[in-house]
Amino acid sequence: MATSISLLVVAQATLLSVVVIMFYRLLLAPLSRLPGPKLCAITRLPLIYYEFSGERREWIHNLHMRYGPVVRIAPDEVSFASREATREIYSSGGSGYDKTSYYSLFEHFDTPNIFSTLEKGRHAAVKRRFVERYNKTHIMRPEVSLVLQEHVETFIAICADSVGRSVDVYLLLHCYALDGVTGHMFYPCGLHSLTNSHDFELMKELTFPSLLKEQYLRYYLPALGRFLAEVTGYGRLRSDGVGCVRYVQETVRNATVATHTLLHKLRLYENEDPDLRLAASECMDHLVAGLDTTGDALCFLMYHISCPALQSCQDRLRAELLANPSVPVDNLPYLDALVKEGLRVYNPAPVSLPRHVPEGGRVIDGVWLPAGTIVSCQAHTLHRYDTRVFPEPDDFLPDRWLDPQGAIERNQLFFAFGAGGRGCIGKHLALFEMKTLLKEVYTNFCTRVAPDMNASMEMDDQIATVRPKDQKCLLIFDRVDEM
């Protein structure tokens, strides 16, 4: 009898506690005045559901379209969609706010890297070690740019051998991206997956797994996620693959590389990293990021300008390229506009970039938030929400980037590479890879969607990126001089 009464008291106390918490979160908490679904004010479960189902990006975007530029998406989390918010969250003080534990998912070999480092002071110290290797000046050095040019020539040769036939450019473009980033890091020991069957298998090992649920499991239940990964294999990361792990670790430890490479720079700090675990984690992070973003961005862009509705974009690009054969890629206005519009509409990293509000709280876009609140913006919404800046936001309109009127506002909302001191360190390399390949392809070829192309090119969300849903893109290359 006493036991039953005790259990009843515990149950009543628990229920009362839940009711009090719900009442506080809904009506009294500092975030209670913010717009958003009432259920999200009470519990994180709706957000978790959309994360595990791969719909977080679209769900948050739809919330902004319904509630406005500030939306409470969980009891302690707020999403923003304004220029003012991006400046405060990501650029205030140079590097904005500290990252959340979400970024710990991107450690490799149980070792942090620049992307997974949470505290901005530590991030700045790590970044200083090798940021010079990603500066535009360094990338344009002949010995650096020629490494990429070799892969461009290989890609063009494959296209020439495949004229008139259906080609899966999803595979080719990811090979190109992988070869480019590993060449930048490890030359002459980079991969050659465009021509080498062993390296091609490494590309597939890195590119094709879909581990969104496993990674979110590691985020919310890290101990369980790691246990399942070790015991059953469930929850293993893409970079846990045997082949790519062996390649990165052996290259970092033993390879002889050129002095202009990233690895050479990282080895200069071997006294602080005697076993080179930090260097290996850094290189694995750059490899995965460079493969996904460049490969998928090029795939989305080439597919869409190969569709009949956008062939005029391809024609205008070719006219510019043929009229300016010796002009550097950064001095070709329409090429630049095409790439920027591709990254705006089909951005390969369009998801939220969460940060913690610092001690003392902060005012973001006119809203005061207490310390510890998770805040974020996502490129997908920033590139669409303000139709005064981006009219017809879902349409592919490269000419918008050629109009001087509104250029400042457009560039302030362009979030393809993040913003501030913690924005994408590989921005200049990625743009150079994309523009260089597009210049050579569309100087020599016209592309069209293959008749047997029935794969979905819908954007499919992964943990930090998106990719074509069916991971297949069939195009046909026709020679310009035979048209």
Rosetta blueprint (number, residue, H / E / L):
1 M L
2 A H
3 T H
4 S H
5 I H
6 S H
7 L H
8 L H
9 V H
10 V H
11 A H
12 Q H
13 A H
14 T H
15 L H
16 L H
17 S H
18 V H
19 V H
20 V H
21 I H
22 M H
23 F H
24 Y H
25 R H
26 L H
27 L H
28 L H
29 A L
30 P L
31 L L
32 S L
33 R L
34 L L
35 P L
36 G L
37 P L
38 K H
39 L H
40 C H
41 A H
42 I H
43 T L
44 R L
45 L H
46 P H
47 L H
48 I H
49 Y H
50 Y H
51 E H
52 F H
53 S L
54 G L
55 E L
56 R H
57 R H
58 E H
59 W H
60 I H
61 H H
62 N H
63 L H
64 H H
65 M H
66 R H
67 Y H
68 G L
69 P L
70 V E
71 V E
72 R E
73 I E
74 A E
75 P L
76 D L
77 E E
78 V E
79 S E
80 F E
81 A L
82 S L
83 R H
84 E H
85 A H
86 T H
87 R H
88 E H
89 I H
90 Y H
91 S H
92 S H
93 G H
94 G H
95 S L
96 G L
97 Y L
98 D L
99 K E
100 T L
101 S H
102 Y H
103 Y H
104 S H
105 L H
106 F H
107 E L
108 H E
109 F L
110 D L
111 T E
112 P L
113 N L
114 I L
115 F L
116 S L
117 T L
118 L L
119 E L
120 K H
121 G H
122 R H
123 H H
124 A H
125 A H
126 V H
127 K H
128 R H
129 R H
130 F H
131 V H
132 E H
133 R H
134 Y H
135 N L
136 K H
137 T H
138 H H
139 I H
140 M L
141 R L
142 P H
143 E H
144 V H
145 S H
146 L H
147 V H
148 L H
149 Q H
150 E H
151 H H
152 V H
153 E H
154 T H
155 F H
156 I H
157 A H
158 I H
159 C H
160 A H
161 D H
162 S L
163 V L
164 G L
165 R L
166 S E
167 V E
168 D E
169 V H
170 Y H
171 L H
172 L H
173 L H
174 H H
175 C H
176 Y H
177 A H
178 L H
179 D H
180 G H
181 V H
182 T H
183 G H
184 H H
185 M H
186 F H
187 Y L
188 P L
189 C L
190 G L
191 L L
192 H L
193 S L
194 L L
195 T L
196 N L
197 S H
198 H H
199 D H
200 F H
201 E H
202 L H
203 M H
204 K H
205 E H
206 L H
207 T H
208 F L
209 P L
210 S L
211 L L
212 L H
213 K H
214 E H
215 Q H
216 Y H
217 L H
218 R H
219 Y H
220 Y H
221 L L
222 P H
223 A H
224 L H
225 G H
226 R H
227 F H
228 L H
229 A H
230 E H
231 V H
232 T L
233 G L
234 Y L
235 G L
236 R L
237 L L
238 R H
239 S H
240 D H
241 G L
242 V H
243 G H
244 C H
245 V H
246 R H
247 Y H
248 V H
249 Q H
250 E H
251 T H
252 V H
253 R H
254 N H
255 A L
256 T L
257 V L
258 A L
259 T L
260 H L
261 T L
262 L H
263 L H
264 H H
265 K H
266 L H
267 R H
268 L L
269 Y L
270 E L
271 N L
272 E L
273 D L
274 P L
275 D L
276 L L
277 R H
278 L H
279 A H
280 A H
281 S H
282 E H
283 C H
284 M H
285 D H
286 H H
287 L H
288 V H
289 A H
290 G H
291 L H
292 D H
293 T H
294 T H
295 G H
296 D H
297 A H
298 L H
299 C H
300 F H
301 L H
302 M H
303 Y H
304 H H
305 I H
306 S H
307 C L
308 P H
309 A H
310 L H
311 Q H
312 S H
313 C H
314 Q H
315 D H
316 R H
317 L H
318 R H
319 A H
320 E H
321 L H
322 L H
323 A H
324 N L
325 P L
326 S L
327 V L
328 P L
329 V H
330 D H
331 N H
332 L L
333 P H
334 Y H
335 L H
336 D H
337 A H
338 L H
339 V H
340 K H
341 E H
342 G H
343 L H
344 R H
345 V H
346 Y L
347 N L
348 P L
349 A L
350 P L
351 V L
352 S E
353 L L
354 P L
355 R E
356 H E
357 V L
358 P L
359 E L
360 G L
361 G L
362 R E
363 V E
364 I E
365 D L
366 G L
367 V E
368 W E
369 L E
370 P L
371 A L
372 G L
373 T L
374 I E
375 V E
376 S E
377 C E
378 Q E
379 A H
380 H H
381 T H
382 L H
383 H L
384 R L
385 Y L
386 D L
387 T L
388 R L
389 V L
390 F L
391 P L
392 E L
393 P L
394 D L
395 D L
396 F L
397 L L
398 P H
399 D H
400 R H
401 W H
402 L H
403 D L
404 P L
405 Q L
406 G L
407 A H
408 I H
409 E H
410 R H
411 N H
412 Q H
413 L H
414 F L
415 F L
416 A L
417 F L
418 G L
419 A L
420 G H
421 G H
422 R H
423 G L
424 C L
425 I L
426 G L
427 K H
428 H H
429 L H
430 A H
431 L H
432 F H
433 E H
434 M H
435 K H
436 T H
437 L H
438 L H
439 K H
440 E H
441 V H
442 Y H
443 T H
444 N H
445 F E
446 C E
447 T E
448 R E
449 V E
450 A L
451 P L
452 D L
453 M L
454 N L
455 A L
456 S L
457 M L
458 E L
459 M E
460 D E
461 D E
462 Q L
463 I L
464 A L
465 T L
466 V E
467 R E
468 P E
469 K L
470 D L
471 Q L
472 K L
473 C L
474 L E
475 L E
476 I E
477 F E
478 D E
479 R E
480 V H
481 D H
482 E H
483 M L
